[in-house]
């Protein structure tokens, strides 16, 4: 519903209008981290969105600019002006509801992917956009979570492979890191599915239905994203796109494709398992209902002959000799009890109870 509302805000606006479409609570402080490096070393700068970043075009180094907070129009416009970025691309940077994609714009490459994390049992997707232009990589992320922490650590390690191989390899490493995070989330959801299956079979509760539907919904959401990521991954092998990274990285992207294929396979299994979980739930509900009906049927069956006896002695005939017996009442109760015992033994022998 929130996504629909945000899209409605764009209705009637001309193409290329920069408008943030995310949730208000997703807004965070804008940060600009710049990593400049070459074979002599690496330098990091943390800037404000209003600071000048034009030095990245003239310092003759590889530069990675990571911008956090795409709700800020000023920083997006500044990047657009500095690198002559198409207004439609700038619009996409602030539109966090974009599907994943790759666009070759001649002088630069534009990529949109989705990062993923688990927050309080819920999968959160955040948009991560890339602009690769010459020796500069600019990444835009929606929230303040440091999703590139492991990449930054590798970058700052002495004799780093990333520093030696330059901005193109850094771009690949970031993309690969985003894909690797999917494995952790899928493993986490798989664990929840396994636990839920055990709970249903061993300690069933009707409240489990809501959790099962949640797991199924998350699995379907994962499937939608991962399959689109796999389709996008194929574009890395296009001649035009591969030129931005260098043909020496072709084998790395082939390995990346193997990763995303494995992710899709895992998500398929997860989707299937979550659907089977729902079937197990309903089967368990039916079995429990059948057990209840079985007990009620047995009880009703046992009382049929007892009802016959009570009905027989309630007919008020004048000549019923056993009614004259002082112990007739107790004899009748004894017969009733004997009938109950015999019927229970019979049901047990037939394994009906």
C-alpha positions as CSV (number, residue, x, y, z in Angstrom):
1,X,0.0,0.0,0.0
2,X,2.8,2.4,0.9
3,X,4.5,1.7,-2.5
4,X,1.2,2.5,-4.3
5,X,0.9,5.8,-2.5
6,X,4.5,6.7,-3.4
7,X,3.9,6.0,-7.1
8,X,0.8,8.1,-7.0
9,X,2.9,11.1,-5.9
10,X,4.8,10.8,-9.3
11,X,1.6,10.9,-11.3
12,X,1.5,14.0,-13.5
13,X,5.1,14.9,-13.0
14,X,7.3,15.2,-16.1
15,X,9.9,12.4,-16.9
16,X,13.2,13.0,-15.2
17,X,11.7,14.5,-12.0
18,X,13.8,13.5,-9.1
19,X,11.4,12.3,-6.4
20,X,12.1,10.0,-3.5
21,X,9.6,7.1,-3.4
22,X,10.7,5.4,-0.3
23,X,9.1,5.4,3.2
24,X,9.6,8.5,5.3
25,X,10.9,6.3,8.2
26,X,13.6,5.0,5.8
27,X,15.2,8.4,5.5
28,X,18.6,8.6,7.2
29,X,21.5,11.1,7.5
30,X,23.2,11.6,4.2
31,X,26.8,10.4,4.1
32,X,29.3,10.5,1.3
33,X,32.4,8.2,1.7
34,X,35.1,8.6,-0.9
35,X,37.8,5.9,-1.3
36,X,40.7,7.1,-3.6
37,X,43.4,4.5,-4.3
38,X,46.2,3.6,-6.7
39,X,49.3,1.4,-6.4
40,X,50.7,3.9,-3.9
41,X,48.0,3.4,-1.3
42,X,44.4,4.3,-0.4
43,X,42.9,7.5,1.1
44,X,39.4,7.7,2.7
45,X,37.3,10.9,3.1
46,X,34.0,11.2,4.8
47,X,32.1,14.2,3.4
48,X,28.8,16.0,3.7
49,X,26.4,16.1,0.8
50,X,27.1,19.8,0.3
51,X,30.9,19.3,0.1
52,X,32.7,19.5,-3.3
53,X,33.4,16.1,-4.8
54,X,34.7,17.3,-8.2
55,X,38.3,16.3,-7.2
56,X,37.4,12.7,-8.1
57,X,37.5,13.6,-11.7
58,X,41.0,15.2,-11.5
59,X,43.0,13.2,-8.9
60,X,44.0,10.6,-11.5
61,X,43.2,7.7,-9.1
62,X,40.5,5.1,-8.8
63,X,37.6,6.5,-6.8
64,X,34.8,4.8,-5.1
65,X,32.1,7.2,-3.9
66,X,29.5,5.6,-1.6
67,X,26.4,7.8,-1.1
68,X,24.0,6.9,1.7
69,X,20.5,8.5,1.6
70,X,19.0,8.8,-1.8
71,X,16.1,11.0,-0.5
72,X,18.5,13.9,-0.8
73,X,17.9,15.5,-4.2
74,X,20.8,17.9,-4.0
75,X,23.5,15.2,-3.9
76,X,21.9,13.3,-6.8
77,X,21.7,16.5,-8.9
78,X,25.4,17.2,-8.0
79,X,26.5,13.8,-9.3
80,X,24.4,14.2,-12.4
81,X,25.9,17.5,-13.2
82,X,29.5,16.4,-12.5
83,X,29.3,13.3,-14.8
84,X,26.6,14.5,-17.2
85,X,24.2,11.8,-16.1
86,X,20.8,11.5,-17.9
87,X,17.9,12.9,-15.9
88,X,16.0,9.6,-16.3
89,X,18.8,7.9,-14.5
90,X,18.8,10.5,-11.8
91,X,15.1,9.9,-11.4
92,X,15.7,6.1,-11.0
93,X,18.2,6.8,-8.3
94,X,15.6,8.3,-6.0
95,X,12.9,5.8,-7.1
96,X,13.6,2.9,-4.7
97,X,10.9,0.8,-6.2
98,X,12.9,0.1,-9.3
99,X,13.3,-3.5,-10.6
100,X,16.8,-4.7,-11.0
101,X,18.4,-3.7,-14.3
102,X,21.5,-2.8,-16.3
103,X,21.7,0.1,-18.7
104,X,24.6,1.0,-21.0
105,X,24.5,4.7,-21.5
106,X,27.5,4.9,-23.8
107,X,29.8,6.9,-21.4
108,X,28.7,5.1,-18.2
109,X,27.1,2.0,-17.0
110,X,24.0,2.1,-14.7
111,X,23.1,-0.9,-12.5
112,X,20.2,-1.4,-10.1
113,X,20.3,-4.3,-7.6
114,X,18.7,-5.2,-4.3
115,X,20.5,-5.8,-1.1
116,X,18.8,-8.0,1.5
117,X,18.8,-8.4,5.3
118,X,16.7,-9.9,8.0
119,X,15.3,-7.4,10.5
120,X,13.1,-8.8,13.3
121,X,12.1,-12.0,11.4
122,X,11.2,-9.9,8.3
123,X,13.2,-9.7,5.0
124,X,14.1,-6.1,4.1
125,X,15.0,-5.3,0.5
126,X,17.0,-2.1,-0.2
127,X,17.9,-0.6,-3.5
128,X,21.6,-0.3,-4.4
129,X,22.4,1.6,-7.5
130,X,25.8,1.8,-9.4
131,X,27.2,4.3,-11.8
132,X,30.5,3.1,-13.3
133,X,32.1,5.9,-15.3
134,X,35.8,5.7,-16.3
135,X,37.9,5.3,-13.1
136,X,35.0,6.2,-10.8
137,X,32.4,4.0,-9.2
138,X,29.5,5.7,-7.5
139,X,27.1,3.6,-5.4
140,X,23.9,4.8,-3.9
141,X,22.2,3.0,-1.0
142,X,18.8,3.7,0.6
143,X,19.6,3.3,4.3
144,X,22.5,3.8,6.7
145,X,23.3,0.1,7.3
146,X,26.9,-0.5,6.3
147,X,26.2,-3.3,3.7
148,X,29.7,-2.8,2.3
149,X,31.6,-3.3,5.5
150,X,33.4,-6.5,4.3
151,X,34.4,-4.8,1.0
152,X,35.8,-1.8,2.9
153,X,37.7,-4.1,5.1
154,X,39.2,-5.9,2.1
155,X,39.9,-2.5,0.4
156,X,41.9,-1.3,3.5
157,X,43.9,-4.5,3.9
158,X,47.6,-4.1,2.9
159,X,48.4,-5.5,-0.5
160,X,44.6,-5.7,-1.2
161,X,43.7,-7.5,-4.4
162,X,41.0,-4.9,-5.0
163,X,43.5,-2.0,-4.8
164,X,45.9,-3.8,-7.2
165,X,43.1,-4.6,-9.8
166,X,41.3,-1.3,-9.7
167,X,37.8,0.1,-9.9
168,X,36.5,-2.6,-12.2
169,X,37.4,-5.4,-9.9
170,X,35.9,-3.4,-7.0
171,X,32.6,-3.1,-8.9
172,X,32.6,-6.9,-9.4
173,X,33.5,-7.5,-5.7
174,X,30.6,-5.3,-4.5
175,X,28.1,-7.1,-6.7
176,X,29.4,-10.5,-5.6
177,X,29.1,-9.4,-2.0
178,X,25.5,-8.5,-2.5
179,X,24.7,-11.9,-4.0
180,X,26.5,-13.7,-1.2
181,X,24.2,-12.1,1.4
182,X,21.3,-14.0,-0.1
183,X,22.7,-17.3,0.9
184,X,22.6,-16.3,4.6
185,X,19.0,-15.2,4.4
186,X,17.9,-18.3,2.6
187,X,19.6,-20.5,5.1
188,X,17.9,-18.6,7.9
189,X,14.4,-19.0,6.3
190,X,15.2,-22.7,5.6
191,X,15.9,-23.1,9.3
192,X,12.6,-21.5,10.2
193,X,10.8,-23.9,7.8
194,X,12.4,-26.9,9.3
195,X,11.6,-25.8,12.8
196,X,8.0,-25.1,11.8
197,X,7.6,-28.5,10.3
198,X,8.8,-30.1,13.5
199,X,6.5,-27.9,15.6
200,X,3.5,-28.8,13.5
201,X,4.2,-32.6,13.7
202,X,5.2,-32.6,17.4
203,X,3.3,-29.8,19.2
204,X,0.6,-28.5,16.8
205,X,-1.0,-25.1,17.4
206,X,-3.6,-23.4,15.2
207,X,-1.6,-20.2,15.6
208,X,1.2,-21.7,13.3
209,X,-0.9,-20.9,10.2
210,X,0.0,-17.2,10.3
211,X,3.7,-18.0,10.6
212,X,3.5,-20.5,7.7
213,X,1.7,-17.9,5.4
214,X,4.4,-15.4,6.3
215,X,7.2,-17.9,5.4
216,X,5.5,-18.7,2.1
217,X,5.1,-15.0,1.3
218,X,8.7,-14.3,2.0
219,X,9.8,-17.3,-0.2
220,X,7.7,-16.0,-3.1
221,X,9.2,-12.5,-2.7
222,X,12.7,-14.0,-2.7
223,X,11.9,-15.9,-5.8
224,X,10.7,-12.8,-7.7
225,X,13.9,-10.9,-6.8
226,X,16.4,-13.7,-7.3
227,X,15.1,-14.7,-10.7
228,X,15.2,-11.1,-11.9
229,X,18.8,-10.9,-10.6
230,X,19.7,-14.1,-12.6
231,X,18.3,-12.5,-15.8
232,X,20.3,-9.4,-15.1
233,X,23.4,-11.4,-14.5
234,X,23.3,-12.7,-18.0
235,X,23.8,-9.2,-19.3
236,X,27.2,-9.0,-17.7
237,X,28.3,-11.3,-20.6
238,X,27.2,-8.8,-23.2
239,X,30.1,-7.3,-25.1
240,X,29.1,-3.7,-24.4
241,X,28.6,-4.3,-20.7
242,X,31.7,-6.5,-20.3
243,X,33.8,-3.7,-21.7
244,X,33.1,-1.6,-18.6
245,X,34.6,-4.3,-16.4
246,X,37.3,-5.7,-18.7
247,X,37.2,-9.1,-20.4
248,X,39.7,-10.5,-17.8
249,X,36.7,-10.5,-15.4
250,X,34.6,-12.7,-17.6
251,X,35.4,-15.8,-15.6
252,X,34.5,-14.0,-12.4
253,X,31.1,-13.1,-13.8
254,X,30.7,-16.7,-14.8
255,X,31.3,-17.8,-11.2
256,X,28.9,-15.1,-10.2
257,X,26.3,-16.6,-12.5
258,X,26.8,-20.0,-10.9
259,X,26.2,-18.4,-7.5
260,X,22.9,-16.8,-8.5
261,X,21.8,-20.0,-10.2
262,X,22.5,-21.8,-6.9
263,X,20.5,-19.1,-5.1
264,X,17.6,-19.6,-7.5
265,X,17.7,-23.3,-7.0
266,X,17.7,-22.9,-3.2
267,X,14.8,-20.4,-3.4
268,X,12.8,-22.9,-5.6
269,X,13.3,-25.5,-2.9
270,X,12.4,-23.0,-0.2
271,X,9.2,-22.1,-2.1
272,X,8.3,-25.8,-2.5
273,X,9.0,-26.5,1.2
274,X,6.9,-23.6,2.4
275,X,4.0,-24.8,0.2
276,X,4.4,-28.3,1.6
277,X,4.4,-26.8,5.0
278,X,0.9,-25.4,4.4
279,X,-0.2,-28.8,3.2
280,X,1.2,-30.5,6.3
281,X,-0.6,-28.0,8.5
282,X,-4.0,-28.6,6.8
283,X,-3.3,-32.4,6.9
284,X,-2.6,-32.2,10.6
285,X,-5.7,-30.1,11.2
286,X,-7.8,-32.8,9.3
287,X,-6.1,-35.6,11.2
288,X,-6.9,-33.9,14.5
289,X,-10.5,-33.3,13.4
290,X,-10.7,-37.0,12.4
291,X,-9.4,-38.1,15.7
292,X,-12.0,-36.0,17.5
293,X,-14.7,-37.3,15.3
294,X,-13.5,-40.8,15.9
295,X,-13.6,-40.5,19.7
296,X,-17.1,-38.9,19.5
297,X,-18.3,-41.8,17.2
298,X,-16.9,-44.4,19.6
299,X,-18.6,-42.8,22.6
300,X,-21.9,-42.6,20.6
301,X,-21.5,-46.2,19.6
302,X,-20.9,-47.3,23.2
303,X,-24.1,-45.5,24.4
304,X,-26.3,-47.1,21.7
305,X,-26.8,-50.4,23.7
306,X,-27.0,-48.5,26.9
307,X,-29.7,-46.3,25.5
308,X,-31.5,-49.5,24.4
309,X,-31.5,-50.9,28.0
310,X,-32.7,-47.7,29.5
311,X,-35.4,-47.4,26.9
312,X,-36.4,-51.0,27.5
313,X,-36.9,-50.5,31.2
314,X,-38.7,-47.3,30.7
315,X,-41.6,-48.8,28.8
316,X,-43.7,-49.2,31.9
317,X,-45.0,-52.8,31.2
318,X,-46.8,-54.2,34.2
319,X,-45.2,-57.7,34.1
320,X,-41.3,-57.2,34.1
321,X,-40.2,-59.8,36.6
322,X,-36.6,-58.4,37.0
323,X,-38.0,-55.2,38.4
324,X,-39.2,-57.1,41.4
325,X,-35.7,-58.2,42.2
326,X,-34.2,-56.1,45.1
327,X,-30.8,-56.1,43.3
328,X,-32.2,-55.5,39.8
329,X,-30.9,-52.0,39.6
330,X,-27.4,-53.1,40.4
331,X,-27.6,-56.0,38.0
332,X,-28.6,-53.6,35.2
333,X,-25.7,-51.3,35.9
334,X,-23.4,-54.3,35.9
335,X,-24.7,-55.4,32.5
336,X,-24.2,-51.9,31.2
337,X,-20.6,-51.8,32.5
338,X,-19.9,-55.2,31.0
339,X,-21.2,-54.0,27.6
340,X,-18.9,-51.0,27.8
341,X,-15.8,-53.1,28.6
342,X,-16.6,-55.7,25.9
343,X,-17.0,-52.9,23.3
344,X,-13.8,-51.2,24.3
345,X,-11.9,-54.4,24.1
346,X,-13.4,-55.1,20.7
347,X,-12.5,-51.6,19.4
348,X,-8.9,-52.0,20.7
349,X,-8.6,-55.4,19.0
350,X,-9.8,-53.9,15.7
351,X,-7.5,-50.9,16.2
352,X,-10.4,-48.5,15.9
353,X,-9.3,-46.8,19.1
